[in-house]
């Protein structure tokens, strides 16, 4: 009986990560949306999933946008020209930018879970020029039925 209970506990604990997905995002100098893009730039995921950012072209990195991270998520910044894996530890909106190309509009948006509690706060973050235009379009894409 105890052996069976032990196996059930191990399976229950493992099931939380067993179904987590990995999403790949390529950091590119040129893509479908134009120059300096994350592809895909909009991801709907589940808490516990990971997002692997791959520098398909040089001079890119990944950084969380201040004010666009779920509560409890620490700010993060990957190194230029290196892969970065982000684990979506909390449900909510994750705003992403490439530090060297932010002014050129290199941003991305991730929604972890179905009901992002920080959606309004993330939408209120002001972004300059091309980054603001793209982020507005990405929010529209996330919220369309």
N, CA and C atoms as an extended XYZ file, in Angstrom:
435
Properties=species:S:1:pos:R:3:atomname:S:1:resname:S:1:resid:I:1 pbc="F F F"
N         0.830       -1.200        0.000 N   UNK     1
C         0.000        0.000        0.000 CA  UNK     1
C         0.865        1.251        0.000 C   UNK     1
N         1.901        1.315        0.861 N   UNK     2
C         2.766        2.487        0.897 CA  UNK     2
C         3.540        2.637       -0.406 C   UNK     2
N         3.949        1.529       -1.012 N   UNK     3
C         4.670        1.582       -2.279 CA  UNK     3
C         3.789        2.209       -3.359 C   UNK     3
N         2.538        1.808       -3.410 N   UNK     4
C         1.602        2.370       -4.383 CA  UNK     4
C         1.356        3.851       -4.144 C   UNK     4
N         1.273        4.246       -2.886 N   UNK     5
C         1.074        5.652       -2.540 CA  UNK     5
C         2.303        6.461       -2.944 C   UNK     5
N         3.477        5.918       -2.734 N   UNK     6
C         4.717        6.605       -3.116 CA  UNK     6
C         4.789        6.835       -4.613 C   UNK     6
N         4.400        5.839       -5.379 N   UNK     7
C         4.403        5.972       -6.843 CA  UNK     7
C         3.389        7.037       -7.266 C   UNK     7
N         2.236        7.050       -6.643 N   UNK     8
C         1.211        8.037       -6.979 CA  UNK     8
C         1.698        9.454       -6.684 C   UNK     8
N         2.407        9.636       -5.578 N   UNK     9
C         2.934       10.960       -5.224 CA  UNK     9
C         3.975       11.400       -6.238 C   UNK     9
N         4.880       10.505       -6.616 N   UNK    10
C         5.912       10.831       -7.608 CA  UNK    10
C         5.269       11.207       -8.938 C   UNK    10
N         4.277       10.457       -9.373 N   UNK    11
C         3.595       10.757      -10.633 CA  UNK    11
C         2.860       12.088      -10.562 C   UNK    11
N         2.240       12.385       -9.444 N   UNK    12
C         1.528       13.657       -9.297 CA  UNK    12
C         2.489       14.831       -9.347 C   UNK    12
N         3.632       14.696       -8.697 N   UNK    13
C         4.623       15.769       -8.717 CA  UNK    13
C         5.223       15.946      -10.099 C   UNK    13
N         5.472       14.872      -10.782 N   UNK    14
C         6.084       14.933      -12.107 CA  UNK    14
C         5.117       15.465      -13.153 C   UNK    14
N         3.830       15.270      -12.962 N   UNK    15
C         2.876       15.672      -13.986 CA  UNK    15
C         2.831       17.177      -14.198 C   UNK    15
N         3.212       17.957      -13.196 N   UNK    16
C         3.220       19.406      -13.346 CA  UNK    16
C         4.193       19.873      -14.409 C   UNK    16
N         5.317       19.193      -14.554 N   UNK    17
C         6.297       19.586      -15.555 CA  UNK    17
C         6.272       18.680      -16.770 C   UNK    17
N         5.642       17.539      -16.660 N   UNK    18
C         5.643       16.595      -17.770 CA  UNK    18
C         4.913       17.151      -18.980 C   UNK    18
N         3.953       18.029      -18.771 N   UNK    19
C         3.172       18.554      -19.876 CA  UNK    19
C         3.579       19.967      -20.271 C   UNK    19
N         4.640       20.500      -19.668 N   UNK    20
C         5.110       21.837      -20.025 CA  UNK    20
C         5.660       21.812      -21.448 C   UNK    20
N         5.359       22.858      -22.182 N   UNK    21
C         5.821       22.968      -23.568 CA  UNK    21
C         7.013       23.901      -23.649 C   UNK    21
N         7.801       23.724      -24.696 N   UNK    22
C         8.881       24.667      -24.981 CA  UNK    22
C         8.529       25.383      -26.283 C   UNK    22
N         8.585       26.689      -26.243 N   UNK    23
C         8.321       27.523      -27.406 CA  UNK    23
C         9.648       28.106      -27.873 C   UNK    23
N         9.872       28.131      -29.184 N   UNK    24
C        11.102       28.710      -29.735 CA  UNK    24
C        10.793       30.060      -30.362 C   UNK    24
N        11.617       31.034      -30.055 N   UNK    25
C        11.511       32.358      -30.654 CA  UNK    25
C        12.876       32.680      -31.255 C   UNK    25
N        12.869       33.059      -32.523 N   UNK    26
C        14.116       33.418      -33.200 CA  UNK    26
C        14.273       34.933      -33.203 C   UNK    26
N        15.482       35.375      -32.904 N   UNK    27
C        15.811       36.794      -32.928 CA  UNK    27
C        16.494       37.058      -34.271 C   UNK    27
N        15.843       37.900      -35.089 N   UNK    28
C        16.287       38.077      -36.479 CA  UNK    28
C        16.527       39.547      -36.827 C   UNK    28
N        17.438       39.738      -37.776 N   UNK    29
C        17.662       41.072      -38.335 CA  UNK    29
C        16.555       41.450      -39.302 C   UNK    29
N        15.972       40.442      -39.963 N   UNK    30
C        14.903       40.683      -40.932 CA  UNK    30
C        13.914       39.528      -40.838 C   UNK    30
N        12.633       39.867      -40.795 N   UNK    31
C        11.599       38.841      -40.734 CA  UNK    31
C        10.368       39.291      -41.477 C   UNK    31
N         9.284       38.558      -41.302 N   UNK    32
C         8.032       38.875      -41.990 CA  UNK    32
C         7.515       40.269      -41.638 C   UNK    32
N         7.704       40.703      -40.399 N   UNK    33
C         7.198       42.006      -39.958 CA  UNK    33
C         8.165       43.146      -40.265 C   UNK    33
N         9.318       42.833      -40.855 N   UNK    34
C        10.298       43.871      -41.173 CA  UNK    34
C        11.617       43.632      -40.471 C   UNK    34
N        12.393       44.705      -40.303 N   UNK    35
C        13.701       44.552      -39.667 CA  UNK    35
C        13.606       44.440      -38.150 C   UNK    35
N        14.561       43.751      -37.570 N   UNK    36
C        14.738       43.614      -36.123 CA  UNK    36
C        13.474       43.095      -35.453 C   UNK    36
N        13.309       41.763      -35.499 N   UNK    37
C        12.083       41.147      -34.988 CA  UNK    37
C        12.371       39.875      -34.194 C   UNK    37
N        11.433       39.583      -33.309 N   UNK    38
C        11.330       38.273      -32.677 CA  UNK    38
C        10.306       37.510      -33.508 C   UNK    38
N        10.586       36.251      -33.834 N   UNK    39
C         9.619       35.434      -34.578 CA  UNK    39
C         9.441       34.095      -33.893 C   UNK    39
N         8.226       33.779      -33.427 N   UNK    40
C         7.052       34.638      -33.417 CA  UNK    40
C         7.173       35.738      -32.358 C   UNK    40
N         6.427       36.816      -32.556 N   UNK    41
C         6.467       37.945      -31.633 CA  UNK    41
C         5.358       37.880      -30.591 C   UNK    41
N         4.367       37.012      -30.808 N   UNK    42
C         3.260       36.848      -29.871 CA  UNK    42
C         3.108       35.368      -29.577 C   UNK    42
N         3.104       35.037      -28.287 N   UNK    43
C         2.970       33.639      -27.865 CA  UNK    43
C         1.919       33.547      -26.772 C   UNK    43
N         1.025       32.577      -26.919 N   UNK    44
C         0.115       32.204      -25.839 CA  UNK    44
C         0.628       30.879      -25.299 C   UNK    44
N         0.882       30.852      -24.009 N   UNK    45
C         1.491       29.685      -23.383 CA  UNK    45
C         0.786       29.395      -22.065 C   UNK    45
N         1.288       28.401      -21.386 N   UNK    46
C         0.764       28.040      -20.073 CA  UNK    46
C         1.837       28.294      -19.022 C   UNK    46
N         1.424       28.635      -17.807 N   UNK    47
C         2.414       28.731      -16.745 CA  UNK    47
C         3.176       27.404      -16.640 C   UNK    47
N         4.473       27.489      -16.491 N   UNK    48
C         5.315       26.296      -16.459 CA  UNK    48
C         6.003       26.028      -17.782 C   UNK    48
N         5.468       26.577      -18.871 N   UNK    49
C         6.126       26.439      -20.172 CA  UNK    49
C         7.436       27.228      -20.173 C   UNK    49
N         8.292       26.905      -21.130 N   UNK    50
C         9.516       27.663      -21.318 CA  UNK    50
C         9.507       28.288      -22.713 C   UNK    50
N        10.202       29.403      -22.823 N   UNK    51
C        10.385       30.070      -24.103 CA  UNK    51
C        11.888       30.189      -24.319 C   UNK    51
N        12.343       29.576      -25.404 N   UNK    52
C        13.776       29.602      -25.723 CA  UNK    52
C        13.998       30.618      -26.830 C   UNK    52
N        14.769       31.648      -26.518 N   UNK    53
C        15.096       32.706      -27.466 CA  UNK    53
C        16.417       32.348      -28.137 C   UNK    53
N        16.392       32.265      -29.460 N   UNK    54
C        17.544       31.816      -30.236 CA  UNK    54
C        18.053       32.972      -31.090 C   UNK    54
N        19.322       33.380      -30.923 N   UNK    55
C        19.856       34.460      -31.746 CA  UNK    55
C        20.201       33.950      -33.149 C   UNK    55
N        19.202       33.907      -34.022 N   UNK    56
C        19.410       33.429      -35.387 CA  UNK    56
C        20.349       34.357      -36.152 C   UNK    56
N        20.352       35.626      -35.792 N   UNK    57
C        21.298       36.605      -36.319 CA  UNK    57
C        22.036       37.214      -35.128 C   UNK    57
N        23.184       37.806      -35.376 N   UNK    58
C        24.000       38.356      -34.281 CA  UNK    58
C        23.463       39.692      -33.780 C   UNK    58
N        23.958       40.067      -32.617 N   UNK    59
C        23.739       41.350      -31.917 CA  UNK    59
C        22.393       41.458      -31.208 C   UNK    59
N        21.729       40.345      -30.930 N   UNK    60
C        20.438       40.393      -30.242 CA  UNK    60
C        20.542       39.809      -28.835 C   UNK    60
N        19.646       40.275      -27.969 N   UNK    61
C        19.487       39.697      -26.640 CA  UNK    61
C        18.008       39.736      -26.279 C   UNK    61
N        17.688       39.312      -25.089 N   UNK    62
C        16.303       39.326      -24.606 CA  UNK    62
C        16.312       39.922      -23.201 C   UNK    62
N        15.315       40.781      -22.962 N   UNK    63
C        15.206       41.448      -21.666 CA  UNK    63
C        13.734       41.669      -21.354 C   UNK    63
N        13.368       41.478      -20.101 N   UNK    64
C        12.004       41.778      -19.687 CA  UNK    64
C        11.784       43.283      -19.666 C   UNK    64
N        10.591       43.720      -20.089 N   UNK    65
C        10.263       45.143      -20.107 CA  UNK    65
C         9.752       45.547      -18.726 C   UNK    65
N        10.343       46.589      -18.167 N   UNK    66
C         9.934       47.077      -16.849 CA  UNK    66
C         8.448       47.432      -16.876 C   UNK    66
N         7.697       46.928      -15.890 N   UNK    67
C         6.260       47.179      -15.807 CA  UNK    67
C         5.413       46.195      -16.588 C   UNK    67
N         6.071       45.282      -17.321 N   UNK    68
C         5.331       44.317      -18.143 CA  UNK    68
C         5.685       42.878      -17.772 C   UNK    68
N         5.802       42.635      -16.479 N   UNK    69
C         6.051       41.281      -15.992 CA  UNK    69
C         5.046       40.984      -14.886 C   UNK    69
N         4.608       39.727      -14.784 N   UNK    70
C         3.682       39.372      -13.713 CA  UNK    70
C         4.302       39.601      -12.334 C   UNK    70
N         3.455       39.817      -11.367 N   UNK    71
C         3.923       39.989       -9.988 CA  UNK    71
C         4.718       38.760       -9.565 C   UNK    71
N         5.844       38.998       -8.936 N   UNK    72
C         6.696       37.907       -8.462 CA  UNK    72
C         7.762       37.472       -9.452 C   UNK    72
N         7.732       37.986      -10.679 N   UNK    73
C         8.751       37.634      -11.672 CA  UNK    73
C         9.879       38.662      -11.588 C   UNK    73
N        11.075       38.176      -11.355 N   UNK    74
C        12.236       39.052      -11.253 CA  UNK    74
C        12.638       39.577      -12.627 C   UNK    74
N        13.130       40.807      -12.706 N   UNK    75
C        13.645       41.317      -13.986 CA  UNK    75
C        14.747       40.394      -14.513 C   UNK    75
N        14.845       40.291      -15.825 N   UNK    76
C        15.850       39.409      -16.423 CA  UNK    76
C        16.423       40.063      -17.668 C   UNK    76
N        17.656       39.667      -17.982 N   UNK    77
C        18.322       40.180      -19.180 CA  UNK    77
C        19.352       39.157      -19.627 C   UNK    77
N        19.189       38.655      -20.857 N   UNK    78
C        20.135       37.708      -21.418 CA  UNK    78
C        21.328       38.424      -22.036 C   UNK    78
N        22.352       37.664      -22.323 N   UNK    79
C        23.559       38.215      -22.937 CA  UNK    79
C        23.405       38.268      -24.452 C   UNK    79
N        24.032       39.260      -25.054 N   UNK    80
C        24.009       39.421      -26.504 CA  UNK    80
C        24.631       38.201      -27.175 C   UNK    80
N        23.991       37.750      -28.248 N   UNK    81
C        24.438       36.612      -29.061 CA  UNK    81
C        24.340       35.262      -28.359 C   UNK    81
N        23.613       35.178      -27.263 N   UNK    82
C        23.465       33.912      -26.547 CA  UNK    82
C        21.998       33.530      -26.423 C   UNK    82
N        21.746       32.219      -26.468 N   UNK    83
C        20.389       31.725      -26.223 CA  UNK    83
C        19.990       32.085      -24.797 C   UNK    83
N        18.693       32.265      -24.625 N   UNK    84
C        18.156       32.539      -23.300 CA  UNK    84
C        16.861       31.765      -23.152 C   UNK    84
N        16.714       31.061      -22.055 N   UNK    85
C        15.487       30.318      -21.795 CA  UNK    85
C        14.759       30.957      -20.628 C   UNK    85
N        13.512       31.330      -20.887 N   UNK    86
C        12.652       31.941      -19.887 CA  UNK    86
C        11.595       30.924      -19.473 C   UNK    86
N        11.531       30.627      -18.192 N   UNK    87
C        10.471       29.770      -17.673 CA  UNK    87
C         9.351       30.664      -17.175 C   UNK    87
N         8.155       30.417      -17.644 N   UNK    88
C         6.993       31.224      -17.287 CA  UNK    88
C         6.475       30.752      -15.939 C   UNK    88
N         7.040       31.303      -14.891 N   UNK    89
C         6.757       30.845      -13.531 CA  UNK    89
C         5.420       31.339      -12.998 C   UNK    89
N         4.916       32.435      -13.539 N   UNK    90
C         3.663       33.021      -13.061 CA  UNK    90
C         2.725       33.259      -14.245 C   UNK    90
N         1.425       33.165      -14.035 N   UNK    91
C         0.506       33.538      -15.105 CA  UNK    91
C         0.559       35.046      -15.315 C   UNK    91
N         0.343       35.483      -16.548 N   UNK    92
C         0.306       36.917      -16.824 CA  UNK    92
C         0.988       37.277      -18.126 C   UNK    92
N         1.157       38.575      -18.319 N   UNK    93
C         1.794       39.131      -19.508 CA  UNK    93
C         3.281       39.331      -19.244 C   UNK    93
N         4.083       38.915      -20.217 N   UNK    94
C         5.524       39.115      -20.181 CA  UNK    94
C         5.887       39.967      -21.399 C   UNK    94
N         6.301       41.202      -21.177 N   UNK    95
C         6.787       42.055      -22.251 CA  UNK    95
C         8.270       41.807      -22.449 C   UNK    95
N         8.681       41.673      -23.698 N   UNK    96
C        10.058       41.312      -24.035 CA  UNK    96
C        10.619       42.353      -24.994 C   UNK    96
N        11.906       42.650      -24.847 N   UNK    97
C        12.581       43.540      -25.779 CA  UNK    97
C        13.998       43.076      -26.029 C   UNK    97
N        14.539       43.483      -27.155 N   UNK    98
C        15.955       43.315      -27.457 CA  UNK    98
C        16.575       44.669      -27.131 C   UNK    98
N        17.472       44.710      -26.162 N   UNK    99
C        18.040       45.986      -25.713 CA  UNK    99
C        18.691       46.784      -26.841 C   UNK    99
N        19.562       46.176      -27.679 N   UNK   100
C        20.208       46.965      -28.725 CA  UNK   100
C        19.243       47.475      -29.802 C   UNK   100
N        18.107       46.826      -29.986 N   UNK   101
C        17.210       47.180      -31.095 CA  UNK   101
C        15.810       47.592      -30.641 C   UNK   101
N        15.677       47.950      -29.383 N   UNK   102
C        14.381       48.359      -28.837 CA  UNK   102
C        13.818       49.561      -29.596 C   UNK   102
N        14.649       50.565      -29.854 N   UNK   103
C        14.191       51.766      -30.559 CA  UNK   103
C        13.733       51.458      -31.980 C   UNK   103
N        14.208       50.335      -32.532 N   UNK   104
C        13.808       49.925      -33.881 CA  UNK   104
C        12.552       49.056      -33.850 C   UNK   104
N        12.005       48.841      -32.649 N   UNK   105
C        10.753       48.108      -32.524 CA  UNK   105
C        10.895       46.633      -32.259 C   UNK   105
N        12.049       46.190      -31.779 N   UNK   106
C        12.228       44.754      -31.533 CA  UNK   106
C        11.676       44.396      -30.160 C   UNK   106
N        10.381       44.022      -30.167 N   UNK   107
C         9.661       43.665      -28.955 CA  UNK   107
C         8.839       42.404      -29.210 C   UNK   107
N         8.419       41.771      -28.125 N   UNK   108
C         7.577       40.582      -28.206 CA  UNK   108
C         6.656       40.562      -26.993 C   UNK   108
N         5.634       39.730      -27.073 N   UNK   109
C         4.642       39.645      -26.016 CA  UNK   109
C         4.267       38.194      -25.770 C   UNK   109
N         4.289       37.801      -24.504 N   UNK   110
C         3.927       36.442      -24.116 CA  UNK   110
C         2.789       36.525      -23.107 C   UNK   110
N         1.787       35.695      -23.305 N   UNK   111
C         0.706       35.561      -22.332 CA  UNK   111
C         0.770       34.163      -21.760 C   UNK   111
N         0.991       34.068      -20.462 N   UNK   112
C         1.003       32.777      -19.776 CA  UNK   112
C        -0.311       32.616      -19.034 C   UNK   112
N        -1.100       31.641      -19.446 N   UNK   113
C        -2.399       31.412      -18.825 CA  UNK   113
C        -3.499       32.175      -19.537 C   UNK   113
N        -4.742       31.873      -19.158 N   UNK   114
C        -5.896       32.444      -19.850 CA  UNK   114
C        -6.344       33.796      -19.310 C   UNK   114
N        -6.030       34.089      -18.062 N   UNK   115
C        -6.508       35.325      -17.442 CA  UNK   115
C        -5.342       36.127      -16.857 C   UNK   115
N        -4.644       36.878      -17.709 N   UNK   116
C        -3.484       37.619      -17.219 CA  UNK   116
C        -3.889       38.776      -16.301 C   UNK   116
N        -3.541       38.673      -15.036 N   UNK   117
C        -3.920       39.685      -14.054 CA  UNK   117
C        -3.228       41.019      -14.268 C   UNK   117
N        -2.122       41.035      -14.988 N   UNK   118
C        -1.383       42.281      -15.194 CA  UNK   118
C        -1.605       42.880      -16.586 C   UNK   118
N        -2.663       42.464      -17.276 N   UNK   119
C        -2.909       42.929      -18.643 CA  UNK   119
C        -3.023       44.453      -18.719 C   UNK   119
N        -3.855       45.059      -17.889 N   UNK   120
C        -4.047       46.511      -17.939 CA  UNK   120
C        -2.758       47.249      -17.612 C   UNK   120
N        -2.039       46.795      -16.606 N   UNK   121
C        -0.773       47.448      -16.238 CA  UNK   121
C         0.234       47.344      -17.371 C   UNK   121
N         0.298       46.189      -18.018 N   UNK   122
C         1.240       46.001      -19.126 CA  UNK   122
C         0.860       46.892      -20.304 C   UNK   122
N        -0.433       47.012      -20.602 N   UNK   123
C        -0.880       47.855      -21.703 CA  UNK   123
C        -0.618       49.338      -21.435 C   UNK   123
N        -0.516       49.721      -20.177 N   UNK   124
C        -0.301       51.124      -19.811 CA  UNK   124
C         1.171       51.550      -19.934 C   UNK   124
N         2.081       50.594      -20.110 N   UNK   125
C         3.502       50.933      -20.230 CA  UNK   125
C         3.732       51.665      -21.550 C   UNK   125
N         4.334       52.846      -21.469 N   UNK   126
C         4.614       53.663      -22.658 CA  UNK   126
C         5.898       53.178      -23.329 C   UNK   126
N         5.835       53.075      -24.654 N   UNK   127
C         6.994       52.674      -25.442 CA  UNK   127
C         7.166       53.658      -26.593 C   UNK   127
N         8.397       53.902      -26.974 N   UNK   128
C         8.644       54.861      -28.047 CA  UNK   128
C         8.393       54.296      -29.437 C   UNK   128
N         8.010       55.174      -30.364 N   UNK   129
C         7.959       54.911      -31.794 CA  UNK   129
C         7.530       53.531      -32.239 C   UNK   129
N         8.426       52.890      -32.980 N   UNK   130
C         8.158       51.592      -33.600 CA  UNK   130
C         7.852       50.518      -32.552 C   UNK   130
N         8.539       50.565      -31.403 N   UNK   131
C         8.272       49.587      -30.341 CA  UNK   131
C         6.832       49.718      -29.860 C   UNK   131
N         6.359       50.951      -29.686 N   UNK   132
C         4.986       51.183      -29.262 CA  UNK   132
C         3.967       50.712      -30.289 C   UNK   132
N         4.253       50.962      -31.569 N   UNK   133
C         3.351       50.524      -32.645 CA  UNK   133
C         3.223       49.008      -32.665 C   UNK   133
N         4.367       48.351      -32.619 N   UNK   134
C         4.335       46.881      -32.668 CA  UNK   134
C         3.662       46.303      -31.436 C   UNK   134
N         3.981       46.850      -30.248 N   UNK   135
C         3.401       46.302      -29.024 CA  UNK   135
C         1.887       46.486      -29.030 C   UNK   135
N         1.401       47.605      -29.523 N   UNK   136
C        -0.046       47.834      -29.609 CA  UNK   136
C        -0.680       46.761      -30.499 C   UNK   136
N        -0.055       46.462      -31.624 N   UNK   137
C        -0.571       45.427      -32.531 CA  UNK   137
C        -0.530       44.047      -31.864 C   UNK   137
N         0.511       43.789      -31.088 N   UNK   138
C         0.624       42.484      -30.419 CA  UNK   138
C        -0.458       42.316      -29.356 C   UNK   138
N        -0.761       43.386      -28.616 N   UNK   139
C        -1.856       43.304      -27.641 CA  UNK   139
C        -3.178       43.037      -28.355 C   UNK   139
N        -3.395       43.681      -29.486 N   UNK   140
C        -4.619       43.454      -30.251 CA  UNK   140
C        -4.714       42.005      -30.696 C   UNK   140
N        -3.577       41.439      -31.107 N   UNK   141
C        -3.563       40.040      -31.523 CA  UNK   141
C        -3.879       39.104      -30.360 C   UNK   141
N        -3.339       39.404      -29.190 N   UNK   142
C        -3.604       38.562      -28.011 CA  UNK   142
C        -5.068       38.597      -27.590 C   UNK   142
N        -5.690       39.746      -27.714 N   UNK   143
C        -7.045       39.899      -27.171 CA  UNK   143
C        -8.151       39.631      -28.183 C   UNK   143
N        -7.798       39.348      -29.449 N   UNK   144
C        -8.874       39.048      -30.401 CA  UNK   144
C        -9.439       37.659      -30.141 C   UNK   144
N       -10.740       37.496      -30.398 N   UNK   145
C       -11.392       36.215      -30.095 CA  UNK   145
C       -10.912       35.085      -30.987 C   UNK   145
